[in-house]
Amino acid sequence: MKSYVSLDTEAKLKKTHELPPHIHFIGIGGIGMSALAMILAKNGYSISGSDQKKSQTLHELAKNQIDIFQTQEESNIDKIFKVHGRNILVVRSSAIREENLELSKAKKYNLTINHRSEILAFLIEKKKSILVAGTHGKTTTSTFIATLLCYAQRSPNAIIGGIVPHYKKNYNFSDDELLIAEADESDGSLVRFNPNIGVITNLELEHVDHYLDLEDLTNTMKQFAQKCKCLITNYDCKNLKNNIKNSKLFSIKKINNIDFALIPKESNGCEIISEYYEKEKFIDIIKIPIPGIHNLSNTVAAIAACRIAGIPFKDIKKGINYLQLPSRRFDYKGLWKNRLIIEDYAHHPSEIDSAVSIASTIIKTKNNLSQISPKRLVIVFQPHRFSRTKKFQKEFAKSLSKSDLVFISPIYSAGEDEIAGINNETIGYELKKLKPSLELYTPDNNQNLIKLIKEKTIEKDLILILGAGDINIICSNLFLELINNQSIKSDLAA
């Protein structure tokens, strides 16, 4: 299914160099939509938005004089129309269906309707930009870039797909000339961006609801690459190396003929000690306070972007000690009944492999991560989208088989229609074929999931909660005593 985004509207935006004075976001609570809304509000635009799911994000938006509708009805557009007339811009994401009532009414009034990517493109044109693309690691790499720049005495504008610990929010607004943002490939809309510096972290088939195959995705990424004034790519990714022409290369495996290399030497599940090179020249020993070899790759990508943006390495190094993962990226939640709880956004087999690798290292090595030394790996996995589950069910099974106990919740649809015969038991069936002895549960609802977790886990388990849907909210019910009786991370110190 290809993107519906209107190129004609985009051209009009570039020509006028301004947006209408009032902008309404359908689905404003989304992580990307809310960041755009806040940036525009800070720029002086009148903003409203609607979302059917209550969240802390909506509360924060309302605190910033953004009008929030907690339903999506035609009457919302009527109310806005009465106040602002036709001089209104309506913003939608690919998640908004054509039959959405607000969208339908906006079309009846012949209001200007833009895809969220068109608004981001508008903002990019006004700044010098660093855009991060790739199948995995966009949010983490963008977070690292923004953090390093801040500690180098810069305050870039930022629109990030997760909560950045340094900001405690998913955006930053300033008068700095730089803008940091993610170039999302999920709907193909990244081809409308023209960044000064582009970063591609990796390339692997994803978003099978939009792309036919890897070649289809690669062609889209090539279009993005061609629009970057300077392109930084990952030498270690075979698909990038074979298909995308680059300006600069980064690697965590190779030094020769590499512009930016960060070679790991020691790791204990909490940090990685590495050697940093530029153009084959040894620069320094760096201690990266982030676990996971994939995050080492994200780190060197961030360093490369900052260096190309003109930041001296000595200033970058100041910020490395302060790097933190964004929310829901191997996020340590604390102890619950002497079980270590970690949450990760992983929803693709490769992402699960990366999270499992870190968790396994924690179990195998001694570190000061927690008051307990975990003995078993328990995975609670929520599949995300029926199309993705159908495409990768065998790969999911292989990734999950590396644990000692597995719970697979019902699929989070993300707005997709159900596919007959595809559910959490589909993955369970493949998993049992691979590892018949594995203790596995596929509850038919979330209440039973919580009940089973309480019954089947034991002390000194490392419980890894995986998924991009609402599994974090579901599991927060299980850990209410953790949330109510202590700060989220108070148990992490030894």
C-alpha positions in Angstrom: 0.0 0.0 0.0 1.7 3.2 -1.1 1.6 6.6 0.5 -1.2 9.0 -0.4 0.9 12.1 0.3 0.1 15.1 -1.9 3.1 16.6 -3.7 1.1 19.5 -5.0 0.4 20.6 -1.4 4.0 20.4 -0.5 5.0 22.6 -3.4 2.5 25.2 -2.2 4.0 25.1 1.3 7.5 25.8 -0.1 6.2 28.6 -2.2 4.4 30.5 0.5 7.1 29.8 3.2 4.4 29.9 5.8 1.6 27.8 7.1 -2.0 28.9 7.8 -2.4 30.5 11.3 -4.4 27.6 12.7 -3.3 24.0 12.4 -5.3 21.0 13.5 -3.7 17.6 14.1 -5.9 14.5 13.7 -4.2 12.0 16.2 -2.2 14.6 18.0 -1.2 12.2 20.8 1.2 10.2 18.5 4.9 10.5 19.4 5.7 12.2 16.0 2.6 14.3 15.7 2.8 15.7 19.3 6.4 16.8 18.7 5.4 18.7 15.5 2.5 20.3 17.2 4.7 21.6 20.1 7.3 23.0 17.7 4.7 24.8 15.7 3.0 26.1 18.9 6.4 27.4 20.1 6.7 29.1 16.7 3.5 31.1 17.3 0.9 29.1 15.4 -2.6 28.4 16.9 -2.8 24.6 17.4 -5.6 22.2 18.1 -5.7 18.4 17.9 -7.8 15.3 18.6 -7.0 11.9 20.0 -9.2 9.2 21.3 -6.7 7.8 23.8 -6.0 9.7 27.0 -2.4 10.1 27.8 0.2 12.2 29.6 1.2 13.6 26.2 -2.3 15.1 25.7 -2.0 16.7 29.2 1.3 18.3 28.3 -0.1 19.6 25.1 -3.1 21.1 26.8 -0.7 22.8 29.3 0.9 24.6 26.3 -2.3 26.3 25.2 -3.1 23.6 22.6 -6.8 22.8 22.3 -7.5 19.1 22.7 -10.6 17.2 21.5 -10.8 13.8 23.2 -13.0 12.4 20.4 -12.7 12.5 16.6 -16.1 13.7 15.4 -17.2 16.0 12.5 -18.4 18.6 15.1 -14.7 19.2 16.0 -14.0 20.5 12.5 -17.2 22.6 12.7 -16.1 24.3 15.9 -12.7 25.1 14.5 -14.2 26.3 11.2 -16.5 28.7 13.0 -13.6 30.4 14.8 -10.9 30.3 12.0 -12.8 30.0 8.7 -11.2 28.3 5.8 -7.7 29.4 6.7 -7.0 26.1 8.5 -4.4 23.4 7.9 -5.4 19.9 8.9 -2.5 17.4 9.5 -2.8 13.7 9.4 -0.4 10.7 9.7 -0.5 7.5 7.7 -2.3 6.0 10.7 -5.5 8.1 10.0 -7.9 6.2 7.8 -9.8 7.8 4.9 -13.1 7.2 6.7 -12.0 9.2 9.8 -14.9 11.6 10.6 -12.7 14.6 11.1 -10.9 14.0 7.9 -14.1 13.5 5.9 -15.5 16.8 7.3 -12.3 18.6 6.5 -12.6 17.4 2.9 -16.2 18.6 2.7 -15.1 22.1 3.8 -12.3 21.8 1.2 -9.7 22.6 3.9 -6.0 22.1 3.2 -4.9 18.7 4.3 -1.2 17.7 4.8 0.6 14.6 5.7 2.8 15.0 8.8 5.9 14.5 6.7 5.0 17.6 4.6 5.0 19.7 7.8 8.3 18.2 8.8 9.7 19.0 5.4 8.5 22.6 5.8 10.4 22.9 9.0 13.5 21.2 7.5 13.6 23.8 4.8 14.0 26.6 7.4 17.0 25.1 9.2 20.2 23.3 8.7 19.2 19.7 9.3 20.6 16.3 10.5 18.1 13.6 9.6 18.4 10.0 10.8 16.9 7.2 8.6 17.2 3.4 8.8 15.2 0.3 9.7 16.4 0.3 13.3 18.0 2.8 15.7 16.6 6.1 14.4 15.2 7.3 17.7 18.3 6.2 19.7 20.7 7.8 17.2 18.7 11.0 17.0 18.6 11.1 20.8 22.4 10.6 21.0 23.0 13.4 18.4 20.8 15.8 20.3 22.4 15.0 23.6 26.0 15.3 22.3 25.2 18.6 20.8 23.7 19.9 24.0 26.8 19.0 26.0 28.9 20.7 23.2 27.0 24.0 24.1 24.5 23.7 21.3 20.8 23.6 21.7 19.4 22.1 18.4 15.8 22.0 17.5 14.7 18.4 17.8 11.7 16.3 16.7 12.3 12.8 18.1 10.2 9.6 18.0 10.7 9.0 21.7 11.3 10.8 25.0 14.8 12.1 25.1 16.2 11.9 28.7 18.1 15.1 28.5 14.9 17.0 27.5 12.4 14.8 29.3 10.3 15.3 26.2 10.2 14.3 22.5 11.2 17.7 21.1 13.3 20.8 21.7 12.7 24.3 20.5 15.4 27.0 20.2 16.8 29.7 17.9 19.7 27.4 17.0 20.2 26.9 13.3 20.3 23.1 13.6 17.3 20.7 13.4 17.6 17.1 14.4 14.8 14.8 13.3 14.0 11.2 12.2 13.3 10.4 8.5 10.7 7.7 8.9 10.6 5.1 6.1 7.4 3.4 7.2 5.2 5.1 4.6 7.8 6.2 2.1 7.4 9.9 3.0 11.1 10.4 3.8 11.7 11.0 0.1 10.4 14.5 0.4 13.2 15.6 2.8 16.4 17.5 1.7 18.7 17.3 4.7 22.2 18.9 5.0 23.4 15.7 6.7 21.7 12.4 6.4 22.4 9.3 8.4 21.3 5.8 7.5 21.8 3.4 10.4 21.0 0.1 8.6 18.6 -1.4 6.0 16.4 -4.4 6.4 13.0 -5.4 5.3 10.3 -3.8 7.5 6.9 -2.3 7.2 5.6 -5.0 5.0 2.2 -3.3 5.0 3.8 -0.7 2.7 6.7 -2.3 1.0 6.5 -5.4 -1.3 10.0 -6.6 -0.6 13.5 -5.4 0.4 14.1 -4.1 -3.1 11.1 -1.9 -2.9 12.3 -0.5 0.4 15.9 -0.1 -0.9 14.6 2.0 -3.9 12.9 4.3 -1.5 16.0 4.6 0.7 18.1 5.4 -2.5 15.8 8.3 -3.2 16.4 9.6 0.3 20.1 9.1 0.0 20.3 11.1 -3.2 18.7 14.1 -1.5 21.3 14.3 1.3 24.0 16.9 0.8 26.2 14.7 3.0 25.3 11.1 3.6 26.7 8.9 6.5 26.1 5.2 6.2 26.9 2.0 8.1 29.7 0.0 6.5 28.7 -3.0 8.6 25.3 -3.3 7.0 25.6 -5.4 3.9 22.4 -4.0 2.3 23.6 -0.5 2.7 27.1 -1.3 1.5 25.8 -3.0 -1.7 23.1 -0.5 -2.6 23.6 3.0 -1.2 26.2 5.4 -2.4 27.6 7.4 0.5 29.8 10.4 1.5 31.1 9.0 4.8 31.3 5.6 6.4 31.1 4.5 10.0 31.8 1.1 11.5 32.2 -0.9 14.7 34.1 -3.7 13.0 36.6 -2.1 10.6 39.2 0.7 10.7 40.8 0.7 7.2 39.1 3.0 4.7 36.5 4.0 7.3 35.8 7.7 8.3 34.6 7.0 11.8 35.2 3.7 13.6 34.4 2.7 17.2 35.9 -0.7 17.9 34.6 -2.5 21.1 37.1 -4.0 23.5 35.2 -4.8 26.7 31.5 -5.1 27.6 29.6 -6.2 30.8 26.0 -5.5 30.0 26.1 -1.9 31.3 28.8 -0.2 29.3 31.3 -0.8 26.4 34.9 0.3 26.4 35.9 1.1 22.8 38.7 2.6 20.7 37.7 5.6 18.5 39.3 6.2 15.1 38.9 8.9 12.5 40.2 8.1 9.0 42.2 5.2 10.4 43.9 7.5 13.0 43.5 6.5 16.7 41.8 9.3 18.6 40.9 8.0 22.1 39.6 5.3 24.4 35.9 5.9 25.0 33.7 4.3 27.7 30.2 4.2 26.3 27.6 4.1 29.2 25.1 2.2 27.1 24.8 -1.6 26.7 24.4 -3.5 23.4 26.7 -3.7 20.4 23.9 -2.2 18.2 23.9 0.9 20.4 27.7 1.2 19.9 26.8 1.5 16.2 24.2 4.1 17.0 26.8 5.9 19.1 29.4 6.1 16.3 26.8 7.2 13.9 25.9 10.1 16.3 29.5 11.0 16.7 30.0 11.1 12.9 27.0 13.4 12.4 28.3 15.8 15.1 31.8 15.8 13.7 30.5 16.5 10.2 28.4 19.3 11.6 31.6 20.9 12.8 31.7 19.9 16.5 35.3 19.3 17.9 35.8 15.8 19.3 36.9 17.2 22.6 33.4 18.8 23.0 31.7 15.6 21.8 33.6 13.6 24.4 32.1 15.7 27.2 28.6 14.5 26.3 29.4 10.8 25.9 29.4 10.1 29.6 25.8 11.5 29.7 24.3 9.4 26.9 21.1 7.7 27.9 18.7 5.6 25.8 15.3 7.1 25.0 12.2 5.8 26.7 11.2 2.2 25.9 14.7 1.4 24.6 16.1 -1.2 27.0 14.5 0.8 29.7 15.2 -0.4 33.3 12.0 -0.1 35.2 13.1 -1.4 38.5 12.5 -4.5 40.7 9.1 -6.1 41.2 9.1 -8.9 43.8 12.8 -9.5 43.3 12.4 -9.7 39.5 14.3 -7.2 37.3 12.0 -5.5 34.9 13.3 -4.1 31.6 11.1 -2.7 28.8 12.1 -2.4 25.1 10.3 -1.2 22.0 11.5 -4.2 19.9 8.9 -5.3 17.4 11.1 -6.8 14.6 13.1 -10.0 14.9 16.4 -8.2 14.6 15.4 -5.8 17.4 14.4 -8.7 19.6 17.8 -10.3 19.0 19.6 -7.2 20.1 17.5 -6.8 23.3 18.0 -10.5 24.1 21.7 -10.2 23.5 22.0 -7.4 26.1 19.8 -9.3 28.6 21.8 -12.5 28.2 25.1 -10.5 28.8 23.5 -9.1 32.0 22.8 -12.6 33.2 26.2 -13.9 32.3 28.3 -11.1 33.7 28.7 -9.4 37.0 27.7 -5.7 37.1 26.1 -3.1 39.4 22.9 -2.9 37.5 20.6 -4.1 40.2 20.4 -5.4 43.7 19.9 -8.9 42.3 21.9 -11.0 39.9 19.3 -12.4 37.4 19.3 -16.1 36.7 16.7 -16.6 34.0 15.5 -14.7 30.9 11.8 -14.3 30.7 10.2 -12.6 27.7 6.8 -10.9 27.5 6.2 -10.2 23.8 3.4 -8.3 22.2 3.4 -8.8 18.4 2.8 -5.5 16.5 0.6 -5.6 13.4 -1.0 -8.6 11.7 1.0 -8.0 8.5 4.3 -8.0 10.3 3.4 -11.1 12.3 2.4 -13.0 9.2 5.6 -12.1 7.4 8.1 -12.8 10.3 6.4 -15.5 12.4 9.2 -18.0 11.9 11.9 -15.3 12.6 10.0 -14.2 15.7 10.0 -17.8 16.9 13.7 -18.1 16.4 14.4 -14.9 18.3 12.2 -15.8 21.2 13.6 -19.3 21.5 16.8 -17.9 23.2 14.8 -17.3 26.5 13.8 -19.6 29.4 10.2 -18.7 29.6 8.0 -16.8 27.0 4.6 -15.1 27.2 3.1 -13.9 23.9 0.2 -11.5 24.2 -2.6 -11.0 21.6 -1.5 -8.9 18.6 -1.5 -5.1 18.8 -3.2 -4.3 15.5 -2.0 -0.6 15.2 -5.2 0.0 13.2 -4.8 -2.9 10.8 -7.6 -5.3 10.0 -7.2 -8.8 11.3 -5.7 -11.5 9.0 -7.4 -14.8 9.3 -5.3 -17.5 11.0 -2.7 -15.0 12.3 -2.5 -14.5 16.0 -0.2 -14.9 19.0 -0.6 -18.7 18.8 0.8 -18.6 15.3 4.2 -17.6 16.7 3.7 -20.0 19.5 3.3 -22.9 17.1 6.5 -22.0 15.3 8.3 -21.6 18.6 7.3 -25.0 19.9 8.6 -26.6 16.7 11.9 -25.0 17.3 12.1 -25.6 21.1 9.6 -28.2 22.3 10.8 -28.0 25.9 10.4 -24.2 26.2 7.8 -23.1 28.7 5.4 -21.0 26.6 2.1 -19.3 27.2 -0.2 -17.5 24.6 -3.0 -16.0 26.7 -6.1 -14.8 24.8 -6.4 -11.6 26.7 -4.3 -9.2 28.7 -5.9 -10.0 32.0 -4.8 -13.6 31.7 -1.4 -12.5 30.6 -0.9 -10.6 33.9 -2.2 -13.5 35.9 0.2 -15.9 34.2 3.2 -13.6 34.7 2.4 -13.5 38.4 2.0 -17.2 38.6 4.9 -18.5 36.5 7.8 -16.1 37.1 10.1 -16.5 40.0 12.6 -14.5 42.0 15.8 -13.4 40.2 14.1 -13.6 36.8 15.0 -10.9 34.3 11.6 -10.0 32.7 12.1 -8.4 29.3 8.9 -6.7 28.0 9.0 -6.3 24.3 6.7 -4.6 21.8 5.8 -1.3 20.2 2.1 -1.3 21.2 0.5 -0.8 24.6 2.3 -3.7 26.3 4.1 -1.1 28.6 0.7 0.1 29.8 -0.6 -3.4 30.3 2.5 -4.4 32.3 2.4 -1.2 34.4 -0.8 -2.6 36.0 1.3 -5.6 37.1 3.9 -3.3 38.7 1.7 -0.8 40.4 3.4 -1.4 43.7 6.7 -0.5 42.0 5.3 2.7 40.6 3.3 3.7 43.7 5.9 2.9 46.4 9.2 4.1 44.8 10.6 6.1 42.0 10.8 4.1 38.8 14.5 3.5 38.9 15.3 3.6 42.6 16.1 -0.1 42.8 18.7 0.0 40.0 21.6 1.2 42.2 23.6 -1.6 43.9 
